[in-house]
């Protein structure tokens, strides 16, 4: 059986609609996709059973709100039941929700294609640690699936599974589903409170939350959420946000009613911005933040009320924050929050020991995360580590660094937006939202003896050498002006996506190296005159491994970054490339220090032309 799926550690994806149209909103998956779903379920059952667990494996199954999710779930669950697996069906759940709940079972299967168009769907697999399978186990599962698909009798076998699983067995799964959904919500709510506070101790949590609530009493806050019919529309968002005294205004909040494109990039955040502008115009000046999740609710980028008038400085307006800027803001917020906790709760000494370890601080990111993070980490004395693109790669890099003794509070993929805050192993818009809420609410305060206890933004200004920019009545606009400034290609921009003919991507990079070296020689004087580039270094990433300043650019399907340095050895810009693990495209981007859109556009065009030239060498295909 030909499955036509893209298989990676981040998830297995394809267009699941019977029509094969990626924009089709029909719930029907057709015969072929039904059989594929059955084989996927059986393969994961085999994967679990070969582990020799002490008891019958319990698997939590959940899905996002895509139309095809129900039929995929039904086929998967029949296959799991046929294999003797105990199934807990949580129904529609957000990705962070099912991953928090996974700790009560042996494993989970989550049906989602994240931000891909509505006709796509996919599968994520994980164990009770709440994260997707690490690379080695993922490879093994993929090999098992490919083998099962190659068996000649697999279609007849799949139909046998469908016919032999009794309706009563599946009906029992659906009957108990509401119970498991409630359990998932409860576990997730408790877990998010750990993430926000940085401690599992509920008394310590309440001390932190009390400070946030008191601040909001004096500075009321309203948050707008464009749910876009996502799984977050039936998750914990309202209960959690309003428990802090923050008003939550939601719209497009009926599960499954996906009214516009799914990816939470600026072109789709405009709906949230319009809502904020309308509320501000009607006199509600407490509306400061908004967010829009993707369909599975693990990613949610931010819109904010810019009281300084946006880029033109001529009119107050709501505007979306680019993904890289959101991540940079969260890294700064969570890092200064860690410093604040130590300074204010030193006597108890609980926070870092409980949640993040007590070693030197570190941040883990993916290869194309903007150099904003390098500067922020440098100012705050934090070590920075990079992995290949893929949430699983960054999560496992962070865990590896914790095993080495580092304290890794925050991690993520700046290029894709959102953040992962320990102990979570997945992005979560609530973690993003509350990183910013803490930044805005934990302000300067004098203790009982009259000593000043600096808030998060004041700590950042001090550590970054910008204390002159601090004022007690600061807004998020003020905060953003203090962040390092870079111009970065957006991941969803059409110019960031290339179609290439060369199948062997390592070979393509070898050819690119030759083209680049030739052009570096011919353009060096021009590059130095225009951009101040004196030299370059190449870095590659595969999985959790990064090789800096390497001469070997052929790293297969991994990431390749070319950094451009000035005469003082300071990196001024980089270009980057990597074949997507979840889509049949080649992704590229550019990051340039400063507010310099023309430089970013020019360097990205240069990168594109060199890749095109490399792709056309020797006939292109390998």
C-alpha positions in Angstrom: 0.0 0.0 0.0 1.4 3.4 -0.9 0.7 5.8 2.0 2.0 9.0 0.4 2.8 10.5 3.9 5.6 12.7 5.0 7.0 10.9 8.0 9.1 12.7 10.6 9.7 13.0 14.3 7.5 16.1 14.4 4.6 14.1 13.0 3.2 12.1 10.1 1.2 14.3 7.6 -0.7 14.1 4.3 -3.8 15.4 2.7 -6.4 13.1 4.3 -9.5 14.3 2.4 -11.0 11.7 0.0 -10.8 14.3 -2.8 -7.0 14.9 -2.3 -7.7 18.7 -2.2 -5.8 20.3 0.6 -8.4 23.1 0.9 -11.3 20.6 1.0 -13.3 20.9 4.3 -15.1 17.6 3.8 -15.0 15.1 6.8 -14.6 12.1 4.4 -11.2 10.4 4.2 -12.1 7.7 1.7 -11.1 4.0 1.5 -7.4 4.4 1.0 -6.9 6.8 3.9 -9.1 4.6 6.1 -6.8 1.6 5.5 -3.7 3.8 6.2 -5.2 4.9 9.5 -5.8 1.3 10.5 -2.2 0.4 9.7 -0.9 3.4 11.6 -2.9 2.3 14.7 -1.7 -1.3 14.4 1.9 -0.2 13.9 1.9 1.9 17.1 0.3 -1.0 19.0 3.1 -3.3 17.8 5.6 -0.6 18.8 4.2 -0.5 22.4 3.8 -4.2 22.8 7.4 -4.9 21.8 8.5 -2.7 24.8 7.3 -5.5 27.1 5.4 -3.2 29.5 4.3 -4.6 32.9 0.6 -4.1 32.1 -1.7 -3.8 29.1 -0.7 -0.5 27.3 -3.1 2.4 27.9 -3.1 4.9 25.0 -4.8 8.3 25.1 -6.2 9.4 21.7 -7.2 12.9 20.9 -7.7 15.2 17.9 -7.9 18.8 16.9 -11.0 20.2 15.1 -10.1 19.4 11.5 -13.1 17.8 9.7 -11.2 14.6 8.9 -10.2 14.0 12.5 -13.3 12.0 13.5 -12.9 9.3 10.8 -9.2 9.0 11.3 -9.7 8.6 15.1 -12.4 5.9 14.6 -10.1 3.8 12.3 -7.1 4.2 14.6 -9.0 3.3 17.7 -10.5 0.2 16.1 -7.0 -0.9 15.2 -5.7 -0.3 18.7 -8.7 -2.2 20.3 -8.0 -5.1 17.8 -4.4 -5.2 19.1 -5.5 -5.4 22.7 -4.6 -1.8 23.6 -6.8 0.0 26.2 -8.0 3.3 24.6 -8.9 6.5 26.4 -10.5 8.8 23.9 -10.4 12.5 25.0 -12.1 13.8 21.9 -11.2 17.3 20.8 -8.2 18.4 22.9 -5.4 21.0 22.4 -2.0 19.5 21.9 -0.5 20.7 25.2 -3.6 19.4 26.9 -3.3 15.8 25.7 0.5 15.9 26.4 -0.1 17.0 30.0 -2.7 14.2 30.4 -0.4 11.6 28.8 1.5 11.3 32.1 -1.5 9.2 33.4 -1.1 6.6 30.6 1.6 4.7 28.7 1.4 6.7 25.5 -0.7 9.1 23.4 -1.7 9.5 19.7 -2.7 13.0 18.6 -4.5 13.6 15.3 -3.5 16.9 13.9 -1.7 18.7 11.1 -0.9 21.7 13.2 -0.9 24.9 11.0 -1.3 23.1 7.6 -4.3 23.8 5.4 -7.7 22.3 6.4 -7.6 19.3 4.1 -4.3 18.1 5.7 -4.2 15.9 8.8 -1.5 13.9 10.6 -0.5 11.9 13.6 1.8 12.7 16.5 3.1 9.9 18.8 4.5 10.1 22.3 4.9 8.4 25.6 4.0 9.3 29.1 6.8 12.0 29.4 4.4 14.3 27.5 6.6 14.8 24.5 6.7 13.4 21.0 9.0 10.4 20.4 12.7 11.1 20.3 14.4 10.8 16.9 15.7 7.2 17.4 12.4 5.8 18.5 10.6 7.8 15.8 12.9 6.3 13.1 12.1 2.8 14.4 8.4 3.4 14.3 8.6 4.8 10.8 10.6 1.7 9.7 7.9 -0.6 11.2 5.1 1.4 9.4 6.9 1.2 6.1 7.4 -2.5 6.5 3.7 -3.0 7.3 2.7 -1.0 4.3 4.9 -3.1 2.0 3.1 -6.4 2.9 1.0 -7.5 0.0 -2.0 -8.7 2.1 -2.2 -5.5 4.2 -5.4 -4.3 2.6 -7.3 -7.5 3.3 -5.8 -7.5 6.8 -6.9 -3.9 7.4 -10.5 -4.7 6.3 -10.4 -7.7 8.7 -9.6 -5.4 11.6 -12.5 -3.2 10.7 -14.9 -6.1 10.5 -13.7 -7.9 13.7 -13.9 -5.0 16.1 -17.4 -5.0 17.5 -19.5 -1.8 17.6 -20.0 -2.3 21.3 -16.2 -2.0 22.0 -16.0 1.2 20.1 -19.2 2.5 21.6 -17.8 2.0 25.1 -14.8 4.2 24.1 -17.1 7.0 23.0 -19.3 6.6 26.1 -16.3 7.1 28.5 -14.9 9.9 26.3 -16.4 12.8 28.3 -14.9 11.5 31.5 -11.4 11.4 30.0 -11.9 14.9 28.5 -12.6 16.2 32.0 -9.6 14.4 33.4 -7.5 16.0 30.6 -8.7 19.5 31.4 -8.0 19.0 35.1 -4.5 17.7 34.6 -3.7 20.4 32.0 -5.0 23.2 34.3 -2.7 22.0 37.1 0.2 21.6 34.8 -0.1 25.1 33.2 0.0 26.6 36.7 3.3 24.9 37.2 4.6 26.3 33.9 3.5 29.8 34.7 4.9 29.9 38.3 8.0 27.7 37.9 7.1 25.5 40.9 4.9 22.5 41.6 4.3 23.7 45.2 0.7 25.1 45.2 1.4 27.5 48.2 4.4 29.0 46.3 2.2 29.3 43.2 -0.4 31.3 45.1 2.2 33.7 46.4 3.2 34.4 42.8 -0.3 34.5 41.4 -1.4 36.9 44.2 1.2 39.4 43.1 -0.1 39.2 39.5 -3.7 39.5 40.6 -3.0 42.6 42.8 -1.2 44.3 39.9 -4.2 43.6 37.6 -6.5 45.2 40.1 -4.7 48.5 39.8 -4.0 48.0 36.0 -7.0 46.2 34.5 -6.3 43.9 31.6 -8.4 42.4 28.8 -7.1 39.8 26.4 -8.7 39.0 23.0 -8.5 35.5 21.6 -9.4 34.6 18.0 -9.9 30.8 18.4 -10.6 30.2 14.7 -12.6 27.1 15.6 -9.4 25.5 17.0 -9.1 22.9 19.8 -8.3 25.7 22.2 -12.0 26.7 22.0 -12.9 23.9 24.3 -9.8 23.9 26.5 -8.9 25.7 29.8 -8.2 29.2 28.4 -11.2 31.1 29.8 -11.0 29.5 33.3 -7.3 30.0 33.6 -7.1 33.6 32.3 -10.1 34.8 34.3 -8.7 33.2 37.5 -6.1 36.0 37.4 -8.7 38.7 37.2 -8.0 39.2 33.4 -11.0 39.5 31.2 -11.0 37.2 28.2 -12.9 38.2 25.1 -13.1 35.3 22.5 -14.5 35.1 19.0 -14.7 32.5 16.3 -14.9 30.2 19.3 -17.1 27.3 18.1 -15.0 24.2 17.8 -14.6 23.2 14.2 -15.8 26.5 12.6 -12.4 27.4 11.0 -13.2 30.7 9.3 -9.8 31.7 7.9 -6.4 30.3 7.2 -4.9 28.3 10.1 -1.3 29.4 10.4 -0.9 32.1 13.2 1.3 34.4 11.2 0.7 38.2 10.7 -1.5 37.8 7.7 -4.0 35.9 9.8 -3.5 37.8 13.1 -5.2 40.8 11.5 -8.7 39.6 12.6 -7.5 39.7 16.2 -6.0 43.1 15.7 -9.2 44.5 14.2 -11.2 43.2 17.3 -8.7 45.0 19.6 -9.0 48.2 17.6 -12.8 48.1 17.7 -12.8 47.6 21.5 -10.3 50.4 22.1 -12.3 52.7 19.9 -15.4 51.9 21.9 -13.6 53.0 25.1 -12.2 49.8 26.5 -8.6 50.9 27.2 -7.9 47.7 29.2 -7.5 45.7 25.9 -3.8 45.2 25.7 -3.1 41.7 24.2 -4.6 39.2 21.9 -3.6 35.8 20.5 -4.7 33.4 17.8 -3.8 29.6 18.1 -3.3 27.2 15.3 -5.7 24.3 14.9 -4.1 22.0 17.5 -3.6 24.9 19.9 0.1 24.5 20.6 1.1 27.7 18.8 -0.3 31.1 19.3 1.3 34.3 18.2 0.6 37.6 19.8 -1.2 40.9 18.9 -0.7 43.9 21.2 -2.0 47.4 21.6 0.8 49.7 20.4 0.2 53.0 22.2 3.2 54.5 20.3 1.5 54.3 17.0 3.1 51.3 15.2 5.9 51.6 12.8 4.8 55.0 11.4 4.4 56.5 15.0 1.3 58.4 13.7 -1.6 56.5 15.1 -2.2 54.2 18.1 -3.1 50.7 16.8 -3.1 47.0 17.5 -0.5 45.1 15.6 0.7 41.6 15.3 4.2 40.7 16.6 6.3 38.6 14.2 7.1 35.1 15.4 10.8 35.9 16.1 9.9 38.9 18.2 7.4 37.0 20.2 9.9 34.4 21.1 12.6 36.9 21.9 10.2 38.7 24.2 9.3 35.5 26.0 12.9 34.5 26.4 13.6 37.9 28.0 10.5 37.7 30.2 11.1 34.1 31.5 14.8 34.7 32.0 14.2 37.9 34.1 11.4 36.1 35.9 14.0 33.5 37.0 16.3 36.3 38.3 13.4 38.0 40.1 12.3 34.7 41.8 15.8 34.1 43.1 16.1 37.7 44.5 12.6 37.6 46.1 12.4 34.0 47.3 16.0 33.3 48.1 15.2 32.1 51.6 13.0 29.3 50.4 15.3 28.3 47.6 12.5 26.2 46.0 11.9 27.4 42.5 14.9 26.4 40.4 15.5 23.2 42.4 11.9 22.1 41.8 11.4 23.0 38.2 14.6 23.7 36.3 17.6 22.4 38.2 20.1 24.6 39.9 23.0 24.8 37.4 24.0 27.5 35.1 21.1 28.9 33.0 20.7 28.0 29.3 18.3 28.4 26.5 17.7 25.9 23.6 16.5 27.0 20.2 16.5 25.9 16.6 19.1 26.8 14.0 17.1 29.6 12.2 16.1 31.4 15.4 17.0 35.0 15.1 20.3 36.4 16.6 18.0 38.5 18.8 18.3 35.5 21.2 22.1 35.5 21.1 22.1 39.2 22.3 19.5 38.6 25.0 21.3 35.6 26.4 24.6 37.4 26.3 23.2 40.3 28.3 21.6 38.0 30.9 24.6 35.6 31.2 22.8 32.7 29.7 24.3 29.9 27.6 22.7 29.4 24.2 22.4 26.0 22.4 21.0 25.3 18.9 19.4 22.2 17.3 18.0 21.4 13.9 14.5 22.6 13.1 11.8 20.4 14.7 10.2 20.8 18.1 11.3 17.3 19.1 15.0 18.2 18.4 14.8 21.3 20.6 13.0 19.5 23.4 15.6 16.7 23.5 18.5 19.1 23.2 17.1 21.0 26.3 16.7 17.7 28.2 20.2 16.7 27.3 21.6 20.0 28.6 19.6 19.5 31.8 21.2 16.1 32.2 24.6 17.9 31.9 23.6 20.1 34.8 22.2 23.2 33.0 19.0 24.9 34.1 16.9 25.3 31.0 13.7 27.2 31.8 12.7 28.2 28.3 13.2 26.8 24.8 11.6 26.9 21.4 11.7 27.6 17.7 11.9 31.4 17.2 11.3 30.9 13.5 7.9 29.3 14.1 6.8 31.4 17.1 5.6 30.4 20.5 7.7 29.0 23.3 8.1 25.9 25.4 8.5 26.6 29.1 9.8 23.8 31.4 8.4 21.3 32.5 6.3 21.3 29.3 7.6 19.6 26.2 5.4 21.4 23.7 4.6 25.0 22.7 1.7 26.5 24.5 0.0 29.9 23.8 -0.9 30.1 27.5 2.8 29.9 28.3 3.5 32.7 25.8 0.6 34.8 27.0 1.6 34.6 30.7 5.3 35.2 30.0 4.1 38.6 28.8 1.5 39.0 31.5 4.2 38.5 34.1 6.4 41.0 32.4 3.6 43.6 32.5 2.4 42.8 36.1 5.5 42.0 38.2 6.7 45.6 38.6 8.9 47.5 41.0 7.8 47.3 44.6 9.2 48.4 47.9 9.3 45.8 50.7 8.3 46.3 54.3 11.7 47.9 55.1 11.4 50.3 52.2 13.9 48.6 49.9 13.2 48.6 46.2 12.5 45.2 44.6 12.9 45.6 40.9 10.3 44.1 38.5 11.1 42.1 35.4 11.3 44.9 33.0 13.5 46.9 35.3 15.8 43.9 35.7 16.1 43.6 31.9 16.9 47.3 31.5 19.6 47.1 34.2 21.2 43.9 32.8 21.1 45.1 29.2 22.7 48.5 30.0 19.5 50.4 29.3 18.4 51.5 32.8 17.9 55.0 31.5 15.0 53.7 29.4 13.1 52.4 32.4 10.0 54.2 33.7 7.5 53.0 36.2 4.5 53.5 33.9 6.0 51.4 31.0 3.9 49.7 28.4 4.6 46.7 26.1 5.6 49.2 23.4 8.3 50.5 25.8 9.5 47.0 26.4 9.8 46.1 22.7 11.9 49.2 22.0 14.6 47.8 24.4 14.9 44.4 22.6 17.7 43.8 20.1 16.6 44.9 16.6 16.9 42.5 13.7 15.2 42.1 10.3 14.1 38.5 9.7 12.3 36.6 6.9 8.9 35.4 8.0 8.5 31.6 7.8 5.1 31.8 6.0 6.3 34.3 3.4 6.2 32.9 -0.2 9.8 34.0 -0.8 10.8 31.7 2.2 9.7 28.6 0.4 11.4 27.1 -2.7 10.6 24.1 -4.9 13.8 22.3 -5.9 14.4 19.5 -8.3 17.5 17.9 -6.6 16.2 15.0 -4.5 19.5 14.5 -2.6 19.5 17.6 -0.4 23.0 16.9 0.8 24.3 17.0 -2.7 22.3 20.2 -3.3 24.2 21.8 -0.4 27.5 20.6 -1.8 26.7 22.3 -5.1 25.6 25.3 -3.2 28.9 25.5 -1.5 30.7 25.6 -4.8 28.4 28.3 -6.1 28.7 30.3 -2.9 32.5 30.1 -2.8 32.8 31.4 -6.3 30.4 34.2 -5.7 32.1 35.1 -2.4 35.3 35.7 -4.3 33.7 37.8 -7.0 31.4 39.8 -4.6 33.6 40.1 -1.5 34.5 43.8 -2.0 30.8 44.6 -2.7 29.6 42.7 0.3 32.1 44.5 2.6 31.3 47.9 1.2 27.5 47.5 1.4 27.1 45.3 4.5 30.4 45.3 6.3 31.0 41.5 5.7 34.6 40.6 6.2 34.4 36.8 6.5 31.9 33.9 6.8 31.4 30.7 8.8 29.1 27.8 8.1 27.1 25.9 10.8 25.2 22.7 10.3 22.5 21.1 12.5 21.3 17.5 12.6 19.0 16.5 15.4 20.4 17.9 18.6 23.9 18.3 17.2 25.3 21.6 16.0 28.6 21.9 14.1 30.0 25.4 14.0 32.4 26.8 11.5 32.4 23.5 9.5 33.9 22.9 6.0 31.5 20.0 5.4 28.2 21.5 4.2 26.7 18.1 3.1 24.6 17.2 6.2 21.7 15.5 4.3 18.3 16.8 5.4 19.7 18.9 8.2 19.9 22.7 8.5 22.7 24.8 6.9 23.5 28.4 8.1 26.0 30.8 6.6 27.0 33.5 9.1 28.6 36.8 7.9 31.1 38.4 10.2 32.6 41.9 10.3 36.3 42.7 10.9 35.8 42.3 14.7 34.4 38.8 14.3 30.9 39.9 15.1 28.1 38.2 13.2 26.1 40.8 11.3 23.7 38.5 9.3 23.0 34.9 8.3 21.3 33.0 5.5 19.8 29.6 6.3 18.3 26.6 4.4 16.7 23.2 5.1 14.3 20.8 3.5 11.0 20.8 5.4 10.3 17.6 7.4 6.5 18.0 7.2 6.0 19.6 3.8 7.5 18.9 0.3 9.4 22.2 0.1 12.8 23.7 0.7 12.8 26.5 3.4 15.1 29.5 3.4 15.5 32.6 5.4 17.7 35.6 6.3 18.4 37.4 9.5 20.1 40.8 9.5 21.1 43.0 12.5 19.2 46.2 12.7 16.0 47.6 11.1 17.2 47.0 7.5 14.5 45.4 5.3 16.4 46.2 2.1 19.4 44.2 3.3 17.3 41.3 4.3 15.5 41.2 0.9 18.7 41.6 -1.0 20.5 38.8 0.8 17.6 36.5 0.6 17.4 37.1 -3.2 21.1 36.3 -3.4 20.6 33.1 -1.4 17.7 32.1 -3.7 19.7 32.7 -6.9 22.6 30.6 -5.6 20.3 27.7 -4.6 18.6 27.9 -8.1 22.0 27.8 -9.7 23.1 24.8 -7.6 19.8 23.1 -8.3 20.3 23.4 -12.0 23.8 21.9 -12.0 24.3 18.5 -13.7 20.6 18.4 -14.7 19.3 19.1 -11.1 17.9 15.7 -10.0 20.2 13.3 -8.3 
